[in-house]
Amino acid sequence: MAFCANCGTEVVGKFCAKCGTAVAAGGPAAPGGYAPQGGGYAPQPQRPQGGYPPPPQGGYAPQGAPPQQGYAPPQGGYAPPQGSYAPPPQGGYPPPPQGGYPAPGTQASGLTDNVAAALSYITIVGIVFLFIEPYNRNRVVRFHAFQSIFFAVATVVIWIAATILSVVLSPIPVVGVIFGVILHLVLWLGILIVWLMLVYKAYNNEQFMLPVIGPMAQKQV
């Protein structure tokens, strides 16, 4: 006689007529759900009342398989390792300026020291250079700017003195007038030659110092 391991009903055949549980082969099962194994009764697993729930739609996922939606990367992407090189700015690096970057010793405006020094002998430009950067911090440009200013002042003083002398000699007939004209002409040519020499020396990076005026300019630097 066999009994159902689930409900204990007497079973005729291989399945319980009441709950449908299969009866294990090899002998009768005792009421209460024990089947004889090795001279005794071993407990049999009992089916939950109402049966096992159906498997999920699509079946069970294989063990160790990745999620159905796949691996989602971290939001915002992977962060670069600390200490790596920073990416270039958006739009890339700006191209170099037309003509290339200025060579060493070139001022921000594109003037080299010798050109700025030569331009300093235009008195107004020399005065401006003493008040704007980077020229007011350049010792070479400052020296030539001060020498240009002192030279201009000396020129004015000498010209006024020559004019006064010409006026004093003007009462002398003919000789006074000729002397005044020749004096101003020679003075003008002398000033022009000295000025051109100063510009030439400055452009060639030579620190030419005029008597009296040069040491005064050097002290201002």
C-alpha positions in Angstrom: 0.0 0.0 0.0 1.4 3.5 -1.0 0.5 6.8 0.5 0.9 10.3 -0.8 3.8 12.2 0.8 1.9 15.5 0.5 -1.6 14.8 1.8 -1.3 11.2 3.1 -4.0 9.8 0.8 -3.8 6.2 -0.3 -2.4 6.1 -3.8 -3.0 3.6 -6.4 -0.6 4.0 -9.2 2.2 6.5 -9.6 0.2 9.7 -8.9 -2.0 10.8 -6.0 -5.6 11.1 -7.1 -6.3 14.0 -4.7 -3.3 16.4 -5.1 -1.5 15.0 -8.1 1.8 14.4 -6.3 4.0 11.7 -7.9 4.7 8.8 -5.6 8.3 7.7 -5.5 9.0 4.2 -6.7 10.6 1.6 -4.4 7.9 0.9 -1.9 5.0 2.4 0.1 5.2 5.8 1.7 4.2 6.2 5.3 1.5 8.7 6.2 3.0 12.0 7.2 5.4 12.2 4.2 8.2 9.6 4.9 9.4 7.1 2.5 11.5 4.1 3.6 15.2 4.5 2.7 17.9 2.2 4.1 15.7 0.6 6.7 14.1 3.9 7.9 12.0 6.7 6.7 13.6 9.9 5.2 11.7 13.1 5.1 10.4 14.0 1.6 10.2 17.6 0.4 6.7 18.9 0.5 5.1 20.8 -2.2 3.6 24.1 -1.2 -0.2 24.3 -1.1 -1.4 25.4 -4.4 1.7 24.3 -6.3 4.8 26.1 -7.3 4.5 29.5 -9.0 5.2 29.5 -12.8 8.6 30.7 -14.0 8.9 34.4 -15.0 8.1 35.4 -18.5 11.1 34.7 -20.7 12.5 32.1 -18.3 15.1 32.4 -15.7 18.3 34.3 -16.5 21.5 32.0 -16.6 23.7 32.3 -13.6 26.5 34.8 -14.0 24.9 36.5 -17.0 24.9 40.3 -17.2 21.7 42.3 -16.7 19.2 42.2 -19.5 19.8 46.0 -20.2 23.6 45.6 -20.3 26.1 47.5 -18.2 25.4 51.2 -17.9 28.5 53.4 -17.9 28.8 56.0 -15.1 26.9 59.2 -15.8 29.2 61.8 -17.3 31.7 59.2 -18.5 34.9 58.1 -16.9 37.0 60.8 -15.1 40.6 61.0 -16.4 43.2 59.8 -13.8 44.5 62.5 -11.5 47.7 64.0 -12.8 47.0 63.4 -16.5 47.2 66.1 -19.1 44.2 68.4 -19.4 42.3 68.3 -22.8 42.8 71.3 -25.1 40.3 74.1 -24.7 37.1 74.0 -26.7 37.9 75.1 -30.2 41.6 74.2 -29.9 44.5 76.5 -29.1 44.7 79.9 -30.9 47.1 80.0 -33.8 50.4 82.0 -33.2 50.3 85.7 -34.2 51.0 86.6 -37.7 54.8 86.7 -38.1 55.4 84.4 -35.2 56.0 85.2 -31.5 58.3 88.1 -30.7 61.9 87.3 -30.2 63.6 87.7 -26.8 64.2 91.3 -26.0 61.3 92.5 -28.0 58.8 94.7 -26.3 55.0 93.8 -26.2 54.3 96.4 -28.9 56.8 94.7 -31.3 59.6 97.3 -30.8 63.1 95.9 -30.0 65.2 97.8 -27.5 67.4 99.4 -30.1 64.4 100.7 -32.1 62.7 102.1 -29.0 66.0 103.7 -28.0 66.4 105.3 -31.4 62.8 106.6 -31.4 63.4 108.1 -28.0 65.4 110.9 -29.7 62.1 112.2 -31.0 61.6 114.2 -27.9 57.8 113.7 -27.6 58.2 110.0 -28.0 61.0 109.9 -25.4 58.7 111.6 -22.9 55.9 109.2 -23.6 58.3 106.2 -23.1 59.1 107.4 -19.6 55.4 107.0 -18.6 54.3 103.8 -20.3 55.2 100.2 -19.7 57.4 98.3 -20.4 59.7 101.1 -21.6 59.7 103.0 -18.3 61.3 99.9 -16.7 63.9 99.4 -19.5 67.2 101.0 -18.5 68.5 101.4 -22.1 65.3 103.1 -23.3 65.2 105.3 -20.1 68.8 106.5 -20.7 68.2 107.5 -24.3 64.9 109.2 -23.4 66.5 111.3 -20.7 69.5 112.2 -23.0 67.0 113.2 -25.7 65.1 115.5 -23.4 68.3 117.1 -22.0 69.6 117.5 -25.5 66.4 119.2 -26.6 66.6 121.6 -23.7 70.2 122.4 -24.4 69.4 123.0 -28.1 66.7 125.5 -27.1 69.0 127.3 -24.7 71.8 127.5 -27.3 69.4 128.7 -30.0 68.1 131.4 -27.8 71.6 132.5 -26.9 72.5 132.7 -30.6 69.4 134.7 -31.4 70.2 137.2 -28.7 73.8 137.5 -30.0 72.5 138.1 -33.5 70.1 140.8 -32.3 73.0 142.5 -30.5 75.2 142.5 -33.6 72.4 143.4 -36.0 73.0 147.2 -35.8 76.4 146.7 -37.5 75.8 147.3 -41.2 75.9 144.2 -43.4 78.3 142.3 -41.1 75.8 142.0 -38.2 73.1 140.5 -40.5 75.5 138.1 -42.2 77.0 137.0 -38.9 73.5 136.3 -37.5 72.5 134.2 -40.6 75.8 132.2 -40.7 75.6 131.6 -36.9 72.1 130.2 -37.1 72.9 128.0 -40.1 76.0 126.5 -38.5 74.1 126.0 -35.3 71.3 124.3 -37.1 73.6 122.0 -39.1 75.5 121.1 -35.9 72.4 120.2 -34.0 71.1 118.1 -36.9 74.5 116.2 -37.2 74.6 115.5 -33.4 70.9 114.3 -33.4 71.5 111.9 -36.3 74.6 110.5 -34.6 72.6 109.9 -31.4 69.9 108.1 -33.3 72.5 106.0 -35.2 74.3 105.0 -32.1 71.1 104.1 -30.2 69.9 102.0 -33.1 73.2 100.1 -33.1 72.9 99.4 -29.4 75.7 101.9 -28.5 75.4 103.9 -25.4 76.9 107.1 -26.7 77.1 109.9 -24.0 77.2 113.6 -24.8 79.4 115.8 -22.6 77.6 117.1 -19.5 74.2 115.8 -20.8 75.2 112.1 -20.9 76.2 111.9 -17.2 73.1 113.7 -16.2 70.9 111.2 -18.1 72.9 108.3 -16.6 72.1 109.6 -13.1 68.3 109.7 -13.9 68.4 106.0 -14.9 
